[in-house]
Amino acid sequence: MVSRRTAYVLGGGGVLGTTEVGMARALAEHGIRPDLVVGTSIGALNGAFVAADPTVEGAERLAEVWRAVSREGIFLDNPVRQAARVARYRTHLLSSAPLRHVIDRYLPVTRIEELEVAFQCVAASIEGATERWFDTGPVTDAVVASCSVPGLFPPVEIDGVHYLDGGLVHSIPVGRALALGATEIYVLQVGRVEQPLTPPARPWEVATVAFEISRRHRFVTEMASVPEDIDLHLLPSGAPSSPNMSLGYGRASRMEERMEQAYAASTAYLDRLVGERPPEKQEP
């Protein structure tokens, strides 16, 4: 009999990342513990904290990390200050120093191999135009590299190579979990893949729709090719439908709301899952 290997796959989504916090809490409360955590972009940040402590207490600590993120203004900033920083930094709006500070302050370890659960995150190599998976080494460098959204944060240099956001190469890395031997996969995502796409009707929707197609296509392909014997679960975000990502969908003021919506929706999903599963056979 093949032993079960449970993986959490955490996708990208910037400020929408609190959605995954609610999902992590629901999983922990249902006693579903990962053997492997893989993440990209904001999922790398969330995933590192889940891998450090995959318990209810760990999920509560991650929620506090996000409150610190909000206080620090890591992902969003005053428009006037943004304009000034464009002039100062030229290629990006924000320094990655506050994000590093939050990780160093709240994460109890400094290296990936010291995490409680096996963890990997991905970033996009500029020089190589390819993906790089980090499974050892300083966790802060790897996570910040994976979170370095082009234009928002500067590239992160590691061993002479410059890296940008992992979402450029893997928006929700289900395929990586499969390649690492996962037999049971829980996908934690920010709700974007649940939102319908329609032909753009307004000028600002053109870029939004094009971006969503580019970030979703690999995920859609990988989901369609998952073998039938893999136990795969796409956790629901609980977010209301918002065609073509309407304005306000990613508002920072809704961080707590998204967390609670995802917790409620994922709890209901996992309750049904537990009720539908046949009891496990006891060894003689």
Salt bridges, closest charged atoms under 4 A:
GLU29 OE2 - ARG25 NE 3.45
ASP53 OD2 - ARG61 NH1 3.05
GLU64 OE1 - ARG67 NH1 3.68
GLU64 OE2 - ARG71 NH2 3.40
ASP77 OD2 - ARG85 NH1 2.73
GLU113 OE2 - ARG111 NE 2.92
GLU116 OE2 - ARG33 NH2 3.42
GLU127 OE2 - HIS162 ND1 2.63
GLU131 OE1 - HIS170 NE2 3.85
GLU131 OE1 - ARG218 NH1 3.25
ASP141 OD1 - ARG100 NH1 2.81
GLU157 OE1 - HIS162 NE2 3.61
GLU184 OE1 - ARG4 NE 3.68
GLU184 OE2 - ARG277 NH2 2.62
GLU205 OE2 - ARG202 NH1 3.02
GLU212 OE2 - ARG192 NH2 2.86
GLU212 OE1 - ARG215 NH1 3.98
GLU212 OE1 - ARG216 NE 2.84
GLU222 OE2 - ARG218 NE 3.40
ASP231 OD1 - HIS233 NE2 2.81
ASP231 OD2 - ARG277 NH2 3.19
GLU256 OE2 - ARG67 NE 2.74
GLU257 OE1 - ARG254 NE 3.26
GLU260 OE2 - ARG25 NH1 3.55
ASP271 OD1 - HIS30 NE2 2.67
GLU280 OE2 - ARG4 NH1 3.87
